[in-house]
Amino acid sequence: MSQHRSIASLSPGETGTIAGYRSNDIPIKVYEMGLLPGEVFTLTHRLPFNGPVCIRVKNNPNSIALRATEADLILIEST
């Protein structure tokens, strides 16, 4: 089994697939934004000093901004 990283560990331009979550205490807004296992996304922007990250989910024209703490909860498989 491969080692899972979090969204927070990606660099701008990298693509990944959501594999699961680090804990069962995930904010409900993560689910409401459609960040479910199996979704493919690309990290588009990263703000400095451990700031928010911006991702774009495949087949969705909108970008999603996540706090660094939220991005660290979402585990991914790199593609």
The first five atom37 places (N, CA, C, CB, O) and aatype in JSON, in Angstrom:
{
  "aatype": [12, 15, 5, 8, 1, 15, 9, 0, 15, 10, 15, 14, 7, 6, 16, 7, 16, 9, 0, 7, 18, 1, 15, 2, 3, 9, 14, 9, 11, 19, 18, 6, 12, 7, 10, 10, 14, 7, 6, 19, 13, 16, 10, 16, 8, 1, 10, 14, 13, 2, 7, 14, 19, 4, 9, 1, 19, 11, 2, 2, 14, 2, 15, 9, 0, 10, 1, 0, 16, 6, 0, 3, 10, 9, 10, 9, 6, 15, 16],
  "atom_mask": [
    [1, 1, 1, 1, 1],
    [1, 1, 1, 1, 1],
    [1, 1, 1, 1, 1],
    [1, 1, 1, 1, 1],
    [1, 1, 1, 1, 1],
    [1, 1, 1, 1, 1],
    [1, 1, 1, 1, 1],
    [1, 1, 1, 1, 1],
    [1, 1, 1, 1, 1],
    [1, 1, 1, 1, 1],
    [1, 1, 1, 1, 1],
    [1, 1, 1, 1, 1],
    [1, 1, 1, 0, 1],
    [1, 1, 1, 1, 1],
    [1, 1, 1, 1, 1],
    [1, 1, 1, 0, 1],
    [1, 1, 1, 1, 1],
    [1, 1, 1, 1, 1],
    [1, 1, 1, 1, 1],
    [1, 1, 1, 0, 1],
    [1, 1, 1, 1, 1],
    [1, 1, 1, 1, 1],
    [1, 1, 1, 1, 1],
    [1, 1, 1, 1, 1],
    [1, 1, 1, 1, 1],
    [1, 1, 1, 1, 1],
    [1, 1, 1, 1, 1],
    [1, 1, 1, 1, 1],
    [1, 1, 1, 1, 1],
    [1, 1, 1, 1, 1],
    [1, 1, 1, 1, 1],
    [1, 1, 1, 1, 1],
    [1, 1, 1, 1, 1],
    [1, 1, 1, 0, 1],
    [1, 1, 1, 1, 1],
    [1, 1, 1, 1, 1],
    [1, 1, 1, 1, 1],
    [1, 1, 1, 0, 1],
    [1, 1, 1, 1, 1],
    [1, 1, 1, 1, 1],
    [1, 1, 1, 1, 1],
    [1, 1, 1, 1, 1],
    [1, 1, 1, 1, 1],
    [1, 1, 1, 1, 1],
    [1, 1, 1, 1, 1],
    [1, 1, 1, 1, 1],
    [1, 1, 1, 1, 1],
    [1, 1, 1, 1, 1],
    [1, 1, 1, 1, 1],
    [1, 1, 1, 1, 1],
    [1, 1, 1, 0, 1],
    [1, 1, 1, 1, 1],
    [1, 1, 1, 1, 1],
    [1, 1, 1, 1, 1],
    [1, 1, 1, 1, 1],
    [1, 1, 1, 1, 1],
    [1, 1, 1, 1, 1],
    [1, 1, 1, 1, 1],
    [1, 1, 1, 1, 1],
    [1, 1, 1, 1, 1],
    [1, 1, 1, 1, 1],
    [1, 1, 1, 1, 1],
    [1, 1, 1, 1, 1],
    [1, 1, 1, 1, 1],
    [1, 1, 1, 1, 1],
    [1, 1, 1, 1, 1],
    [1, 1, 1, 1, 1],
    [1, 1, 1, 1, 1],
    [1, 1, 1, 1, 1],
    [1, 1, 1, 1, 1],
    [1, 1, 1, 1, 1],
    [1, 1, 1, 1, 1],
    [1, 1, 1, 1, 1],
    [1, 1, 1, 1, 1],
    [1, 1, 1, 1, 1],
    [1, 1, 1, 1, 1],
    [1, 1, 1, 1, 1],
    [1, 1, 1, 1, 1],
    [1, 1, 1, 1, 1]
  ],
  "atom_positions": [
    [[0.85, -1.19, 0.0], [0.0, 0.0, 0.0], [0.89, 1.23, 0.0], [-0.96, 0.01, 1.23], [1.91, 1.28, 0.69]],
    [[0.49, 2.24, -0.78], [1.31, 3.44, -0.88], [1.08, 4.36, 0.31], [1.03, 4.18, -2.18], [0.02, 4.35, 0.93]],
    [[2.1, 5.16, 0.6], [2.02, 6.15, 1.68], [1.18, 7.32, 1.2], [3.44, 6.62, 2.13], [1.43, 7.87, 0.12]],
    [[0.19, 7.72, 1.99], [-0.65, 8.85, 1.62], [-0.08, 10.13, 2.18], [-2.09, 8.64, 2.11], [0.39, 10.18, 3.31]],
    [[-0.14, 11.18, 1.36], [0.25, 12.53, 1.78], [-1.02, 13.34, 1.91], [1.26, 13.19, 0.78], [-2.11, 12.89, 1.54]],
    [[-0.88, 14.55, 2.42], [-2.04, 15.42, 2.51], [-1.97, 16.46, 1.39], [-2.12, 16.11, 3.91], [-0.93, 16.65, 0.77]],
    [[-3.09, 17.13, 1.17], [-3.12, 18.21, 0.18], [-2.09, 19.27, 0.54], [-4.54, 18.84, 0.09], [-1.49, 19.88, -0.35]],
    [[-1.88, 19.49, 1.83], [-0.94, 20.52, 2.29], [0.49, 20.26, 1.83], [-0.98, 20.62, 3.8], [1.31, 21.18, 1.82]],
    [[0.81, 19.02, 1.47], [2.18, 18.7, 1.07], [2.45, 18.91, -0.41], [2.49, 17.27, 1.43], [3.59, 18.76, -0.86]],
    [[1.43, 19.26, -1.19], [1.61, 19.43, -2.63], [2.18, 20.81, -2.98], [0.29, 19.23, -3.35], [2.07, 21.75, -2.2]],
    [[2.76, 20.89, -4.14], [3.25, 22.15, -4.7], [2.28, 22.6, -5.79], [4.71, 22.01, -5.26], [1.57, 21.77, -6.36]],
    [[2.25, 23.9, -6.09], [1.37, 24.37, -7.17], [1.63, 23.63, -8.47], [1.56, 25.87, -7.38], [2.77, 23.42, -8.87]],
    [[0.53, 23.23, -9.12], [0.62, 22.5, -10.38], [0.51, 20.99, -10.21], [0.0, 0.0, 0.0], [0.27, 20.29, -11.19]],
    [[0.7, 20.48, -9.01], [0.6, 19.04, -8.78], [-0.85, 18.59, -8.73], [1.32, 18.64, -7.48], [-1.73, 19.32, -8.28]],
    [[-1.08, 17.38, -9.21], [-2.42, 16.8, -9.25], [-2.47, 15.6, -8.33], [-2.8, 16.39, -10.68], [-1.47, 14.89, -8.15]],
    [[-3.63, 15.37, -7.74], [-3.8, 14.23, -6.85], [-5.24, 13.75, -6.84], [0.0, 0.0, 0.0], [-6.13, 14.4, -7.39]],
    [[-5.46, 12.6, -6.2], [-6.78, 12.03, -6.03], [-7.03, 11.9, -4.54], [-6.9, 10.65, -6.75], [-6.17, 11.39, -3.81]],
    [[-8.18, 12.34, -4.07], [-8.5, 12.25, -2.65], [-8.67, 10.78, -2.28], [-9.78, 13.06, -2.3], [-9.46, 10.06, -2.89]],
    [[-7.91, 10.34, -1.27], [-7.92, 8.94, -0.85], [-8.71, 8.74, 0.44], [-6.51, 8.43, -0.65], [-9.2, 7.64, 0.7]],
    [[-8.85, 9.78, 1.24], [-9.55, 9.65, 2.51], [-9.21, 10.82, 3.4], [0.0, 0.0, 0.0], [-8.8, 11.88, 2.92]],
    [[-9.37, 10.62, 4.71], [-9.17, 11.7, 5.67], [-8.3, 11.21, 6.81], [-10.52, 12.23, 6.2], [-8.31, 10.03, 7.16]],
    [[-7.56, 12.12, 7.39], [-6.65, 11.81, 8.48], [-7.4, 11.45, 9.76], [-5.71, 12.98, 8.73], [-6.87, 10.72, 10.6]],
    [[-8.62, 11.95, 9.93], [-9.38, 11.73, 11.15], [-10.86, 11.65, 10.8], [-9.12, 12.85, 12.19], [-11.26, 11.98, 9.69]],
    [[-11.67, 11.22, 11.74], [-13.11, 11.17, 11.53], [-13.77, 12.52, 11.83], [-13.73, 10.09, 12.4], [-14.95, 12.71, 11.53]],
    [[-13.01, 13.45, 12.41], [-13.54, 14.77, 12.75], [-13.27, 15.77, 11.63], [-12.92, 15.28, 14.07], [-12.48, 16.7, 11.79]],
    [[-13.92, 15.55, 10.51], [-13.75, 16.41, 9.34], [-14.85, 17.47, 9.34], [-13.77, 15.57, 8.01], [-16.02, 17.13, 9.54]],
    [[-14.51, 18.74, 9.13], [-15.56, 19.76, 9.06], [-16.56, 19.43, 7.95], [-14.94, 21.16, 8.82], [-16.17, 19.02, 6.86]],
    [[-17.83, 19.62, 8.23], [-18.89, 19.29, 7.27], [-18.73, 20.05, 5.96], [-20.25, 19.59, 7.87], [-19.17, 19.57, 4.92]],
    [[-18.1, 21.23, 6.01], [-17.95, 22.01, 4.77], [-17.04, 21.31, 3.77], [-17.4, 23.39, 5.09], [-17.16, 21.55, 2.57]],
    [[-16.14, 20.45, 4.24], [-15.29, 19.69, 3.32], [-16.17, 18.78, 2.45], [-14.24, 18.84, 4.1], [-15.95, 18.7, 1.24]],
    [[-17.14, 18.11, 3.05], [-18.07, 17.27, 2.29], [-18.96, 18.12, 1.39], [-18.93, 16.42, 3.24], [-19.21, 17.77, 0.24]],
    [[-19.44, 19.24, 1.92], [-20.33, 20.11, 1.15], [-19.65, 20.69, -0.09], [-20.83, 21.25, 2.02], [-20.31, 20.95, -1.1]],
    [[-18.33, 20.88, -0.02], [-17.58, 21.39, -1.18], [-17.31, 20.3, -2.21], [-16.26, 22.01, -0.73], [-16.76, 20.58, -3.27]],
    [[-17.69, 19.05, -1.9], [-17.5, 17.96, -2.84], [-16.13, 17.32, -2.79], [0.0, 0.0, 0.0], [-15.73, 16.64, -3.73]],
    [[-15.4, 17.52, -1.7], [-14.07, 16.94, -1.57], [-14.19, 15.53, -0.99], [-13.15, 17.83, -0.68], [-13.88, 15.28, 0.18]],
    [[-14.64, 14.62, -1.84], [-14.91, 13.25, -1.45], [-13.85, 12.32, -2.02], [-16.31, 12.82, -1.93], [-13.21, 12.65, -3.02]],
    [[-13.65, 11.16, -1.4], [-12.67, 10.2, -1.95], [-12.96, 9.88, -3.41], [-12.68, 8.9, -1.12], [-14.11, 9.69, -3.81]],
    [[-11.89, 9.83, -4.19], [-11.99, 9.55, -5.62], [-11.96, 10.79, -6.49], [0.0, 0.0, 0.0], [-11.74, 10.68, -7.7]],
    [[-12.17, 11.98, -5.92], [-12.15, 13.22, -6.7], [-10.71, 13.57, -7.08], [-12.8, 14.38, -5.9], [-9.8, 13.49, -6.26]],
    [[-10.53, 13.96, -8.33], [-9.22, 14.37, -8.84], [-9.16, 15.89, -8.82], [-8.97, 13.81, -10.29], [-10.13, 16.56, -9.19]],
    [[-8.04, 16.44, -8.38], [-7.91, 17.9, -8.27], [-6.49, 18.31, -8.58], [-8.31, 18.38, -6.85], [-5.58, 17.48, -8.63]],
    [[-6.3, 19.61, -8.8], [-4.99, 20.2, -9.01], [-4.82, 21.35, -8.03], [-4.81, 20.69, -10.48], [-5.72, 22.18, -7.88]],
    [[-3.68, 21.41, -7.37], [-3.39, 22.53, -6.49], [-2.91, 23.68, -7.38], [-2.3, 22.16, -5.39], [-1.91, 23.54, -8.08]],
    [[-3.62, 24.79, -7.34], [-3.31, 25.91, -8.24], [-2.49, 27.01, -7.58], [-4.57, 26.49, -8.79], [-1.63, 27.6, -8.23]],
    [[-2.75, 27.29, -6.32], [-2.03, 28.35, -5.61], [-1.75, 27.95, -4.17], [-2.84, 29.66, -5.65], [-2.5, 27.18, -3.56]],
    [[-0.67, 28.49, -3.65], [-0.32, 28.3, -2.24], [0.16, 29.65, -1.72], [0.79, 27.19, -2.06], [1.1, 30.23, -2.25]],
    [[-0.49, 30.13, -0.69], [-0.08, 31.4, -0.09], [1.06, 31.16, 0.89], [-1.28, 32.09, 0.61], [1.13, 30.09, 1.5]],
    [[1.95, 32.14, 1.06], [3.11, 31.95, 1.92], [2.75, 31.89, 3.41], [4.1, 33.06, 1.69], [1.62, 32.18, 3.81]],
    [[3.75, 31.51, 4.19], [3.65, 31.48, 5.66], [2.54, 30.55, 6.15], [3.41, 32.89, 6.19], [1.78, 30.9, 7.05]],
    [[2.47, 29.36, 5.53], [1.49, 28.34, 5.92], [0.05, 28.86, 5.75], [1.73, 27.91, 7.37], [-0.83, 28.54, 6.54]],
    [[-0.15, 29.65, 4.71], [-1.48, 30.2, 4.43], [-2.34, 29.21, 3.68], [0.0, 0.0, 0.0], [-1.96, 28.05, 3.52]],
    [[-3.5, 29.66, 3.23], [-4.44, 28.78, 2.52], [-3.87, 28.26, 1.19], [-5.74, 29.52, 2.25], [-2.93, 28.83, 0.62]],
    [[-4.46, 27.17, 0.73], [-4.14, 26.62, -0.58], [-5.4, 26.71, -1.43], [-3.61, 25.14, -0.49], [-6.52, 26.71, -0.9]],
    [[-5.22, 26.77, -2.72], [-6.34, 26.86, -3.64], [-6.27, 25.65, -4.57], [-6.32, 28.21, -4.45], [-5.23, 25.39, -5.18]],
    [[-7.38, 24.92, -4.68], [-7.41, 23.75, -5.55], [-8.55, 23.88, -6.55], [-7.58, 22.45, -4.72], [-9.51, 24.62, -6.33]],
    [[-8.41, 23.17, -7.65], [-9.46, 23.11, -8.67], [-9.78, 21.63, -8.89], [-9.02, 23.83, -10.02], [-8.93, 20.85, -9.31]],
    [[-11.04, 21.27, -8.6], [-11.49, 19.89, -8.78], [-11.81, 19.67, -10.25], [-12.73, 19.59, -7.88], [-12.39, 20.53, -10.91]],
    [[-11.43, 18.48, -10.75], [-11.67, 18.14, -12.15], [-13.17, 18.27, -12.47], [-11.17, 16.71, -12.46], [-14.02, 17.9, -11.66]],
    [[-13.47, 18.78, -13.63], [-14.83, 18.98, -14.13], [-15.62, 20.0, -13.31], [-15.57, 17.65, -14.13], [-16.86, 19.99, -13.34]],
    [[-14.94, 20.88, -12.6], [-15.59, 21.95, -11.86], [-14.82, 23.24, -12.17], [-15.63, 21.65, -10.31], [-13.63, 23.32, -11.87]],
    [[-15.46, 24.23, -12.74], [-14.74, 25.45, -13.13], [-14.36, 26.34, -11.94], [-15.58, 26.24, -14.09], [-13.57, 27.27, -12.1]],
    [[-14.9, 26.07, -10.77], [-14.63, 26.9, -9.6], [-13.4, 26.43, -8.83], [-15.84, 26.92, -8.68], [-13.09, 25.24, -8.81]],
    [[-12.72, 27.36, -8.2], [-11.6, 27.03, -7.33], [-12.1, 26.96, -5.89], [-10.45, 28.07, -7.46], [-13.08, 27.61, -5.53]],
    [[-11.42, 26.17, -5.08], [-11.77, 26.01, -3.67], [-10.55, 26.39, -2.84], [-12.24, 24.54, -3.37], [-9.45, 25.89, -3.08]],
    [[-10.75, 27.26, -1.87], [-9.67, 27.64, -0.96], [-9.84, 26.87, 0.34], [-9.66, 29.19, -0.71], [-10.94, 26.78, 0.89]],
    [[-8.74, 26.32, 0.83], [-8.74, 25.57, 2.09], [-7.69, 26.14, 3.03], [-8.47, 24.07, 1.83], [-6.58, 26.46, 2.62]],
    [[-8.04, 26.26, 4.29], [-7.04, 26.62, 5.29], [-6.0, 25.51, 5.33], [-7.7, 26.83, 6.71], [-6.29, 24.36, 4.98]],
    [[-4.8, 25.84, 5.76], [-3.73, 24.85, 5.84], [-4.13, 23.69, 6.76], [-2.43, 25.5, 6.35], [-3.79, 22.53, 6.47]],
    [[-4.83, 23.98, 7.84], [-5.25, 22.91, 8.77], [-6.27, 21.98, 8.11], [-5.84, 23.51, 10.06], [-6.25, 20.77, 8.36]],
    [[-7.15, 22.52, 7.28], [-8.12, 21.68, 6.56], [-7.43, 20.85, 5.49], [-9.23, 22.55, 5.93], [-7.73, 19.66, 5.32]],
    [[-6.51, 21.47, 4.76], [-5.78, 20.76, 3.7], [-4.96, 19.62, 4.27], [-4.87, 21.72, 2.95], [-4.77, 18.6, 3.6]],
    [[-4.48, 19.76, 5.5], [-3.69, 18.72, 6.14], [-4.54, 17.51, 6.54], [-2.98, 19.28, 7.36], [-4.0, 16.42, 6.74]],
    [[-5.84, 17.69, 6.67], [-6.73, 16.59, 7.06], [-7.1, 15.68, 5.9], [-8.0, 17.14, 7.67], [-7.54, 14.55, 6.11]],
    [[-6.93, 16.17, 4.66], [-7.37, 15.42, 3.48], [-6.18, 14.68, 2.88], [-8.01, 16.37, 2.42], [-5.22, 15.3, 2.42]],
    [[-6.26, 13.35, 2.89], [-5.18, 12.51, 2.37], [-5.37, 12.27, 0.87], [-5.13, 11.16, 3.13], [-6.49, 12.13, 0.39]],
    [[-4.26, 12.22, 0.16], [-4.32, 12.1, -1.29], [-3.35, 11.05, -1.79], [-4.01, 13.44, -1.95], [-2.43, 10.64, -1.09]],
    [[-3.59, 10.61, -3.03], [-2.66, 9.8, -3.79], [-2.2, 10.67, -4.94], [-3.3, 8.44, -4.29], [-3.04, 11.2, -5.68]],
    [[-0.91, 10.83, -5.11], [-0.4, 11.65, -6.22], [-0.64, 10.94, -7.54], [1.09, 11.94, -6.05], [-0.58, 9.71, -7.62]],
    [[-0.92, 11.73, -8.59], [-1.1, 11.14, -9.92], [-0.12, 11.77, -10.88], [-2.53, 11.33, -10.43], [-0.1, 11.41, -12.06]]
  ]
}
